[in-house]
Amino acid sequence: MDFLSTTIAISTALVIFAIVRTRLCTEKKKRYHPVVTTCVHTLINFNRLHDYIAEFGHKHKTFRALNLFVNYVFTVDPANVEYILKRNFANYGRGLYNYNILADVVGDGIFGVDGEKWLHQRKLSSYELSTKVVKDYSNEVFKTNAVKLAGIVSEAARCGEAIEIQVSLLK
């Protein structure tokens, strides 16, 4: 009887061990995006920080930056951007940290808030940002600037002067 119970106990233990091992081996491990920069690298490249981060966007669709107090995940993958902005915006809030930093610059506008305030701002601005409204406004601005540029070019041609066209386009 002892031999039979010992055999059953060992067999049960082996079966449980096999099941646990199989689940551990087949279970997907969490995949973390690559760490591409730390606070030291950020400080070294601070004078060209935007270009420095953009270079990583060309190499990796999504990547992490580890800093002392705040860690960031950057993405340039269109599927991720669509997921964040269209389908799951509530889970990707700006947070109190970013709100406090930007509050003096952008206030409680659509670029500075999240949650219910963001939804309210989005509803208010959706009409103003509709295609027809933006197109009509852009056309008016283009016409006004085209008339100004035509006057500058016409005056220069009348006087026989050479003009720096890039400077005129940037005015």
Residue frames as a rotation matrix with the C-alpha (Angstrom) as fourth column:
MET 1
0.568 0.823 0.000 0.00
0.823 -0.568 0.000 0.00
0.000 0.000 -1.000 0.00
ASP 2
0.432 -0.491 -0.756 2.87
0.143 -0.791 0.595 2.39
-0.890 -0.365 -0.272 0.80
PHE 3
-0.626 -0.690 0.364 4.48
0.428 0.086 0.900 1.62
-0.652 0.719 0.242 -2.54
LEU 4
-0.153 0.680 0.717 1.24
0.974 -0.021 0.227 2.44
0.170 0.733 -0.659 -4.39
SER 5
0.806 0.474 -0.355 0.67
0.549 -0.822 0.149 5.75
-0.221 -0.315 -0.923 -2.57
THR 6
0.049 -0.876 -0.479 4.31
0.115 -0.472 0.874 6.75
-0.992 -0.098 0.078 -3.06
THR 7
-0.659 -0.257 0.707 4.06
0.677 0.208 0.706 5.97
-0.328 0.944 0.037 -6.77
ILE 8
0.301 0.855 0.424 0.84
0.928 -0.364 0.076 7.99
0.219 0.370 -0.903 -7.09
ALA 9
0.720 -0.075 -0.690 2.37
0.323 -0.844 0.428 10.94
-0.614 -0.531 -0.584 -5.20
ILE 10
-0.362 -0.923 -0.131 5.50
0.182 -0.207 0.961 10.93
-0.914 0.324 0.243 -7.38
SER 11
-0.500 0.250 0.829 3.43
0.865 0.186 0.465 10.58
-0.038 0.950 -0.310 -10.56
THR 12
0.622 0.783 -0.036 1.16
0.783 -0.621 0.025 13.44
-0.003 -0.044 -0.999 -9.51
ALA 13
0.422 -0.560 -0.713 4.17
0.137 -0.738 0.661 15.63
-0.896 -0.377 -0.234 -8.70
LEU 14
-0.637 -0.689 0.346 5.73
0.407 0.081 0.910 14.86
-0.655 0.720 0.229 -12.10
VAL 15
-0.109 0.689 0.717 2.49
0.979 -0.050 0.197 15.67
0.172 0.723 -0.669 -13.93
ILE 16
0.809 0.390 -0.440 2.11
0.504 -0.845 0.178 18.97
-0.303 -0.365 -0.880 -12.05
PHE 17
0.001 -0.909 -0.416 5.77
0.121 -0.413 0.903 19.81
-0.993 -0.051 0.109 -12.73
ALA 18
-0.641 -0.223 0.735 5.30
0.703 0.215 0.678 19.05
-0.309 0.951 0.018 -16.45
ILE 19
0.346 0.855 0.387 2.16
0.922 -0.386 0.027 21.22
0.173 0.347 -0.922 -16.65
VAL 20
0.743 -0.114 -0.660 3.80
0.251 -0.866 0.433 24.15
-0.621 -0.487 -0.614 -14.87
ARG 21
-0.317 -0.947 -0.044 6.95
0.214 -0.116 0.970 23.89
-0.924 0.299 0.239 -16.98
THR 22
-0.407 0.242 0.881 4.94
0.912 0.161 0.378 23.74
-0.050 0.957 -0.286 -20.19
ARG 23
0.685 0.727 0.040 2.94
0.727 -0.686 0.023 26.83
0.044 0.014 -0.999 -19.25
LEU 24
0.499 -0.575 -0.648 6.08
0.097 -0.707 0.701 28.76
-0.861 -0.412 -0.297 -18.29
CYS 25
-0.539 -0.779 0.319 7.83
0.374 0.118 0.920 27.85
-0.755 0.615 0.227 -21.52
THR 26
-0.397 0.444 0.803 4.87
0.902 0.024 0.432 28.62
0.173 0.896 -0.410 -23.79
GLU 27
0.557 0.602 -0.573 3.72
0.716 -0.698 -0.037 31.75
-0.422 -0.389 -0.819 -21.95
LYS 28
0.408 -0.385 0.828 4.62
0.591 -0.580 -0.560 34.87
0.696 0.718 -0.009 -23.89
LYS 29
-0.223 -0.562 -0.796 7.16
0.934 -0.356 -0.011 36.98
-0.277 -0.746 0.605 -22.12
LYS 30
0.728 0.453 -0.515 6.51
0.351 -0.891 -0.287 40.69
-0.589 0.028 -0.807 -21.88
ARG 31
0.069 -0.676 0.734 8.16
0.978 -0.099 -0.183 42.52
0.196 0.731 0.654 -24.72
TYR 32
0.450 -0.013 -0.893 9.68
0.414 -0.883 0.221 45.83
-0.791 -0.469 -0.392 -23.80
HIS 33
0.946 -0.129 0.298 10.65
0.214 -0.441 -0.872 48.41
0.244 0.888 -0.389 -26.37
PRO 34
0.169 -0.978 -0.125 14.37
0.875 0.207 -0.437 49.06
0.453 -0.035 0.891 -26.68
VAL 35
0.703 -0.115 -0.702 16.04
0.393 -0.760 0.518 51.60
-0.593 -0.640 -0.489 -24.43
VAL 36
0.517 -0.484 0.706 17.83
0.760 -0.119 -0.639 54.02
0.393 0.867 0.306 -26.72
THR 37
-0.172 -0.587 0.792 18.85
0.038 -0.807 -0.590 56.84
0.984 -0.071 0.161 -24.44
THR 38
0.149 0.138 -0.979 19.41
0.971 0.168 0.171 57.70
0.188 -0.976 -0.109 -20.80
CYS 39
0.912 0.241 -0.333 19.72
0.333 -0.908 0.254 60.97
-0.241 -0.343 -0.908 -18.92
VAL 40
0.045 -0.969 -0.242 23.49
0.222 -0.226 0.948 61.05
-0.974 -0.097 0.205 -19.56
HIS 41
-0.560 -0.225 0.797 23.03
0.796 0.121 0.593 60.75
-0.230 0.967 0.111 -23.33
THR 42
0.482 0.816 0.318 20.21
0.853 -0.521 0.044 63.28
0.201 0.250 -0.947 -23.21
LEU 43
0.734 -0.264 -0.626 22.44
0.182 -0.812 0.555 65.81
-0.655 -0.521 -0.547 -21.44
ILE 44
-0.353 -0.920 0.170 25.33
0.392 0.019 0.920 65.22
-0.849 0.391 0.354 -23.85
ASN 45
-0.716 0.133 0.685 23.01
0.686 -0.041 0.726 65.83
0.125 0.990 -0.062 -26.83
PHE 46
-0.091 0.761 -0.643 20.86
0.732 -0.387 -0.561 68.51
-0.676 -0.521 -0.521 -25.21
ASN 47
-0.425 -0.132 -0.895 21.78
-0.267 -0.927 0.264 71.19
-0.865 0.352 0.359 -27.75
ARG 48
-0.658 0.235 -0.716 20.35
-0.718 0.089 0.690 69.00
0.226 0.968 0.110 -30.53
LEU 49
-0.705 0.338 0.624 17.78
-0.312 0.642 -0.700 67.06
-0.637 -0.688 -0.347 -28.52
HIS 50
0.359 0.918 -0.168 14.98
-0.572 0.074 -0.817 67.09
-0.738 0.390 0.551 -31.12
ASP 51
0.307 -0.333 -0.891 17.29
-0.879 0.259 -0.400 65.80
0.364 0.907 -0.213 -33.86
TYR 52
-0.740 -0.636 0.219 18.78
-0.663 0.635 -0.396 63.26
0.113 -0.438 -0.892 -31.44
ILE 53
-0.362 0.704 0.610 15.35
-0.285 0.540 -0.792 61.82
-0.887 -0.461 0.005 -30.61
ALA 54
0.548 0.596 -0.587 14.26
-0.712 -0.037 -0.701 61.96
-0.439 0.802 0.404 -34.28
GLU 55
-0.288 -0.741 -0.606 17.26
-0.907 0.414 -0.074 59.82
0.306 0.529 -0.792 -35.26
PHE 56
-0.872 0.013 0.490 15.93
-0.250 0.848 -0.467 57.05
-0.421 -0.529 -0.737 -33.05
GLY 57
0.128 0.992 -0.023 12.54
-0.405 0.031 -0.914 57.40
-0.905 0.126 0.406 -34.70
HIS 58
0.297 -0.107 -0.949 14.17
-0.948 0.082 -0.306 56.45
0.111 0.991 -0.078 -37.99
LYS 59
-0.683 -0.666 -0.299 15.75
-0.606 0.746 -0.276 53.34
0.407 -0.008 -0.913 -36.44
HIS 60
-0.896 0.397 -0.200 12.93
0.440 0.730 -0.523 52.15
-0.062 -0.556 -0.829 -34.15
LYS 61
-0.299 0.873 0.384 9.18
0.299 -0.297 0.907 52.61
0.906 0.386 -0.172 -34.51
THR 62
0.806 0.505 0.310 8.76
-0.172 -0.300 0.938 52.66
0.567 -0.809 -0.155 -30.71
PHE 63
-0.128 -0.914 -0.385 11.49
0.470 0.286 -0.835 53.17
0.873 -0.288 0.393 -28.11
ARG 64
0.795 0.360 -0.489 12.11
0.579 -0.209 0.788 54.16
0.181 -0.909 -0.374 -24.50
ALA 65
-0.060 -0.782 0.621 14.15
-0.012 -0.621 -0.783 56.91
0.998 -0.055 0.028 -22.89
LEU 66
0.466 0.152 -0.872 15.15
0.801 0.346 0.489 56.37
0.376 -0.926 0.040 -19.27
ASN 67
-0.085 -0.450 0.889 15.77
-0.131 -0.880 -0.457 59.43
0.988 -0.155 0.016 -17.12
LEU 68
-0.913 -0.407 0.006 16.21
-0.056 0.110 -0.992 59.97
0.404 -0.907 -0.123 -13.41
PHE 69
-0.766 0.635 0.100 12.65
-0.271 -0.177 -0.946 60.89
-0.583 -0.752 0.308 -12.48
VAL 70
0.355 0.909 -0.220 10.55
-0.562 0.020 -0.827 60.31
-0.747 0.417 0.517 -15.60
ASN 71
-0.681 -0.484 0.549 10.73
0.139 0.651 0.746 57.56
-0.719 0.584 -0.376 -18.20
TYR 72
0.007 0.655 -0.755 9.27
-0.755 -0.492 -0.434 58.14
-0.656 0.573 0.492 -21.65
VAL 73
-0.251 0.002 0.968 8.04
0.572 0.807 0.147 55.90
-0.781 0.590 -0.204 -24.44
PHE 74
-0.307 0.082 -0.948 8.20
-0.638 -0.757 0.142 57.46
-0.706 0.649 0.285 -27.90
THR 75
-0.131 0.260 0.957 6.39
0.556 0.818 -0.146 56.08
-0.821 0.513 -0.251 -30.94
VAL 76
-0.489 0.011 -0.872 6.35
-0.646 -0.676 0.354 56.98
-0.586 0.736 0.338 -34.61
ASP 77
-0.940 0.212 0.269 4.43
0.312 0.853 0.418 53.87
-0.141 0.477 -0.868 -35.64
PRO 78
-0.713 0.698 0.062 1.20
-0.544 -0.607 0.579 54.99
0.442 0.379 0.813 -37.36
ALA 79
-0.065 0.705 -0.706 -0.71
0.218 0.701 0.679 52.01
0.974 -0.110 -0.199 -35.94
ASN 80
-0.415 -0.153 -0.897 0.32
0.899 0.082 -0.430 52.95
0.139 -0.985 0.103 -32.39
VAL 81
-0.993 0.038 -0.110 -0.53
-0.022 -0.990 -0.136 56.61
-0.114 -0.133 0.985 -32.92
GLU 82
-0.436 0.890 -0.133 -3.96
-0.423 -0.072 0.903 55.70
0.794 0.450 0.408 -34.28
TYR 83
-0.074 0.378 -0.923 -4.56
0.627 0.737 0.252 53.33
0.775 -0.560 -0.291 -31.38
ILE 84
-0.673 -0.259 -0.693 -3.63
0.728 -0.395 -0.560 55.99
-0.129 -0.881 0.455 -28.83
LEU 85
-0.959 0.208 -0.193 -5.52
-0.219 -0.975 0.038 58.89
-0.180 0.079 0.981 -30.40
LYS 86
-0.456 0.830 -0.322 -8.61
-0.647 -0.061 0.760 57.16
0.611 0.555 0.565 -31.76
ARG 87
0.110 0.567 -0.817 -9.29
-0.014 0.822 0.569 54.03
0.994 -0.051 0.098 -29.79
ASN 88
0.403 -0.044 -0.914 -7.75
0.818 0.466 0.338 54.34
0.411 -0.884 0.224 -26.35
PHE 89
-0.018 -0.454 0.891 -7.03
0.106 -0.887 -0.450 58.01
0.994 0.086 0.064 -25.65
ALA 90
0.742 0.421 0.521 -8.25
-0.420 -0.314 0.852 57.87
0.522 -0.851 -0.056 -22.05
ASN 91
0.891 -0.421 -0.171 -5.43
0.437 0.692 0.574 55.50
-0.123 -0.586 0.801 -21.05
TYR 92
-0.051 -0.954 0.295 -2.71
0.977 -0.109 -0.183 57.83
0.207 0.279 0.938 -22.35
GLY 93
0.889 0.455 -0.050 -3.27
0.451 -0.851 0.271 61.04
0.080 -0.263 -0.961 -20.42
ARG 94
0.340 -0.769 0.542 -0.73
-0.022 -0.582 -0.813 63.80
0.940 0.265 -0.215 -20.20
GLY 95
0.162 -0.232 -0.959 -0.71
0.894 0.445 0.044 63.62
0.417 -0.865 0.279 -16.43
LEU 96
0.907 0.238 -0.347 -0.30
0.399 -0.749 0.529 66.21
-0.134 -0.618 -0.774 -13.72
TYR 97
0.059 -0.977 -0.205 3.48
0.570 -0.135 0.810 66.46
-0.819 -0.165 0.549 -14.24
ASN 98
-0.633 -0.290 0.718 3.16
0.774 -0.249 0.582 67.57
0.010 0.924 0.382 -17.88
TYR 99
0.412 0.848 0.334 0.09
0.777 -0.518 0.358 69.69
0.476 0.112 -0.872 -17.14
ASN 100
0.718 -0.167 -0.675 2.00
0.463 -0.610 0.643 71.70
-0.519 -0.775 -0.360 -14.52
ILE 101
-0.381 -0.924 0.030 4.89
0.583 -0.215 0.784 72.26
-0.718 0.316 0.621 -16.91
LEU 102
-0.743 0.063 0.666 2.71
0.637 -0.238 0.733 73.39
0.205 0.969 0.137 -19.82
ALA 103
0.139 0.924 -0.357 -0.09
0.970 -0.200 -0.139 75.19
-0.200 -0.327 -0.924 -17.96
ASP 104
0.044 -0.170 -0.985 1.55
0.202 -0.964 0.175 78.62
-0.978 -0.207 -0.008 -18.25
VAL 105
-0.856 -0.458 -0.240 2.16
-0.149 -0.225 0.963 78.17
-0.495 0.860 0.124 -21.97
VAL 106
-0.848 0.517 -0.118 -0.97
0.034 0.275 0.961 76.44
0.529 0.810 -0.251 -23.28
GLY 107
-0.550 0.654 0.520 -3.36
-0.835 -0.448 -0.319 76.87
0.024 -0.609 0.792 -20.35
ASP 108
-0.365 0.531 0.764 -6.43
-0.203 0.756 -0.622 74.65
-0.909 -0.382 -0.168 -20.27
GLY 109
0.117 0.352 -0.929 -6.62
-0.972 -0.150 -0.179 74.33
-0.202 0.924 0.325 -24.05
ILE 110
0.907 0.374 -0.191 -6.75
-0.415 0.869 -0.269 71.08
0.066 0.324 0.944 -25.98
PHE 111
0.353 -0.856 -0.378 -2.95
-0.095 0.369 -0.925 70.69
0.931 0.363 0.049 -25.93
GLY 112
-0.510 -0.646 0.568 -2.60
-0.562 -0.250 -0.788 71.02
0.651 -0.722 -0.236 -22.17
VAL 113
-0.197 0.535 0.821 -5.37
-0.918 0.194 -0.347 68.95
-0.345 -0.822 0.453 -20.63
ASP 114
-0.853 0.045 -0.520 -6.70
-0.209 0.884 0.419 65.42
0.478 0.466 -0.744 -20.70
GLY 115
-0.795 0.588 -0.151 -9.76
0.514 0.520 -0.682 63.51
-0.323 -0.620 -0.715 -19.56
GLU 116
0.174 0.985 0.019 -13.09
0.904 -0.152 -0.399 65.34
-0.390 0.087 -0.917 -19.46
LYS 117
0.275 -0.131 -0.953 -11.49
-0.075 -0.991 0.115 68.74
-0.959 0.040 -0.282 -20.08
TRP 118
-0.783 -0.613 -0.102 -9.87
-0.185 0.074 0.980 67.39
-0.594 0.786 -0.171 -23.24
LEU 119
-0.529 0.666 0.526 -13.17
0.831 0.532 0.162 65.95
-0.172 0.522 -0.835 -24.50
HIS 120
0.457 0.701 -0.548 -14.83
0.584 -0.701 -0.409 69.32
-0.671 -0.134 -0.730 -23.91
GLN 121
-0.063 -0.580 -0.812 -12.05
-0.369 -0.742 0.559 71.17
-0.927 0.335 -0.168 -25.77
ARG 122
-0.878 -0.272 0.394 -12.22
0.200 0.539 0.818 68.65
-0.435 0.797 -0.419 -28.61
LYS 123
-0.044 0.948 0.316 -15.96
0.954 0.134 -0.269 69.19
-0.298 0.290 -0.910 -29.05
LEU 124
0.529 0.228 -0.817 -15.46
0.180 -0.971 -0.154 72.96
-0.829 -0.066 -0.555 -29.06
SER 125
-0.179 -0.746 -0.641 -12.63
-0.546 -0.466 0.696 72.88
-0.818 0.475 -0.324 -31.58
SER 126
-0.372 0.008 0.928 -13.95
0.506 0.840 0.195 70.15
-0.778 0.543 -0.316 -33.90
TYR 127
0.711 0.667 0.222 -15.96
0.571 -0.363 -0.736 72.65
-0.411 0.650 -0.639 -35.94
GLU 128
0.709 -0.472 -0.525 -13.05
-0.484 -0.866 0.125 75.08
-0.514 0.165 -0.842 -36.24
LEU 129
-0.359 -0.924 0.130 -10.71
-0.573 0.329 0.751 72.33
-0.736 0.195 -0.648 -37.37
SER 130
0.447 0.560 0.697 -13.10
0.264 0.662 -0.701 70.84
-0.855 0.498 0.148 -39.92
THR 131
-0.280 -0.659 0.698 -11.72
0.835 0.192 0.516 70.59
-0.473 0.728 0.496 -43.43
LYS 132
0.286 0.461 0.840 -13.91
0.853 -0.522 -0.004 73.28
0.437 0.718 -0.542 -45.00
VAL 133
0.979 0.087 -0.184 -13.21
0.174 -0.826 0.536 75.88
-0.106 -0.557 -0.824 -42.31
VAL 134
0.239 -0.968 -0.083 -9.45
0.237 -0.025 0.971 75.28
-0.942 -0.252 0.224 -42.42
LYS 135
-0.231 -0.292 0.928 -9.46
0.946 0.154 0.284 75.28
-0.226 0.944 0.240 -46.23
ASP 136
0.639 0.541 0.547 -11.38
0.651 -0.759 -0.010 78.56
0.410 0.363 -0.837 -46.42
TYR 137
0.886 -0.357 -0.295 -9.07
-0.014 -0.658 0.753 80.21
-0.463 -0.664 -0.588 -43.87
SER 138
-0.010 -0.949 0.315 -5.95
0.475 0.273 0.837 78.87
-0.880 0.158 0.448 -45.59
ASN 139
0.070 0.102 0.992 -7.16
0.991 -0.119 -0.058 80.18
0.112 0.988 -0.109 -48.95
GLU 140
0.930 0.312 0.193 -7.65
0.285 -0.946 0.156 83.67
0.231 -0.090 -0.969 -47.52
VAL 141
0.600 -0.781 -0.172 -4.20
-0.060 -0.258 0.964 83.68
-0.797 -0.569 -0.202 -45.92
PHE 142
-0.131 -0.657 0.742 -2.63
0.763 0.411 0.499 82.37
-0.633 0.632 0.448 -49.13
LYS 143
0.416 0.363 0.833 -4.36
0.849 -0.484 -0.213 85.03
0.326 0.796 -0.510 -51.25
THR 144
0.995 -0.035 -0.094 -3.31
0.013 -0.886 0.463 87.83
-0.100 -0.462 -0.881 -48.89
ASN 145
0.310 -0.950 0.046 0.31
0.001 0.049 0.999 86.67
-0.951 -0.309 0.016 -48.81
ALA 146
-0.028 -0.278 0.960 0.38
0.930 0.345 0.127 86.08
-0.367 0.896 0.249 -52.58
VAL 147
0.782 0.352 0.514 -0.76
0.522 -0.822 -0.230 89.68
0.342 0.448 -0.826 -53.18
LYS 148
0.834 -0.530 -0.153 1.97
-0.240 -0.598 0.765 90.97
-0.496 -0.601 -0.626 -50.82
LEU 149
0.021 -0.870 0.493 4.63
0.350 0.468 0.811 88.84
-0.936 0.156 0.314 -52.53
ALA 150
0.256 0.138 0.957 3.46
0.967 -0.028 -0.255 89.92
-0.009 0.990 -0.141 -55.99
GLY 151
0.987 0.115 0.116 3.81
0.112 -0.993 0.038 93.56
0.119 -0.024 -0.993 -54.89
ILE 152
0.504 -0.863 -0.012 7.37
-0.216 -0.140 0.966 92.98
-0.836 -0.485 -0.258 -53.63
VAL 153
-0.137 -0.545 0.827 8.41
0.686 0.550 0.476 91.15
-0.714 0.633 0.299 -56.83
SER 154
0.547 0.431 0.718 6.70
0.824 -0.427 -0.371 93.76
0.146 0.795 -0.589 -59.04
GLU 155
0.967 -0.212 -0.142 8.42
-0.151 -0.924 0.350 96.64
-0.206 -0.317 -0.926 -57.24
ALA 156
0.162 -0.962 0.220 11.81
-0.032 0.217 0.976 94.90
-0.986 -0.165 0.005 -57.51
ALA 157
-0.028 -0.120 0.992 11.25
0.914 0.400 0.074 94.23
-0.406 0.909 0.098 -61.23
ARG 158
0.849 0.408 0.335 10.23
0.508 -0.804 -0.308 97.85
0.143 0.432 -0.890 -61.85
CYS 159
0.810 -0.582 -0.072 13.39
-0.466 -0.714 0.523 99.11
-0.356 -0.390 -0.849 -60.13
GLY 160
0.587 -0.596 -0.548 15.60
-0.367 0.407 -0.836 96.43
0.721 0.692 0.020 -61.71
GLU 161
-0.091 -0.597 0.797 16.71
-0.993 -0.002 -0.115 95.15
0.071 -0.802 -0.593 -58.31
ALA 162
-0.353 -0.065 -0.933 17.57
-0.075 0.996 -0.041 91.61
0.933 0.055 -0.357 -57.37
ILE 163
0.225 0.468 0.855 15.69
-0.919 -0.190 0.346 90.31
0.324 -0.863 0.387 -54.37
GLU 164
-0.906 -0.420 0.059 16.34
-0.402 0.807 -0.433 87.50
0.135 -0.416 -0.899 -51.94
ILE 165
-0.205 0.922 -0.329 13.24
-0.500 0.190 0.845 85.41
0.841 0.338 0.422 -52.59
GLN 166
-0.267 0.077 -0.961 13.68
0.603 0.791 -0.105 83.21
0.752 -0.607 -0.257 -49.51
VAL 167
-0.939 -0.077 -0.335 13.56
0.314 -0.590 -0.744 86.25
-0.141 -0.804 0.578 -47.22
SER 168
-0.681 0.727 -0.085 10.41
-0.702 -0.616 0.358 87.44
0.207 0.304 0.930 -48.99
LEU 169
-0.134 0.644 -0.754 8.74
-0.142 0.740 0.657 84.03
0.981 0.195 -0.008 -48.65
LEU 170
-0.450 -0.118 -0.885 9.44
0.753 0.483 -0.447 83.91
0.481 -0.867 -0.129 -44.93
LYS 171
-0.976 0.097 0.195 7.86
-0.171 -0.898 -0.406 87.32
0.136 -0.430 0.893 -44.23
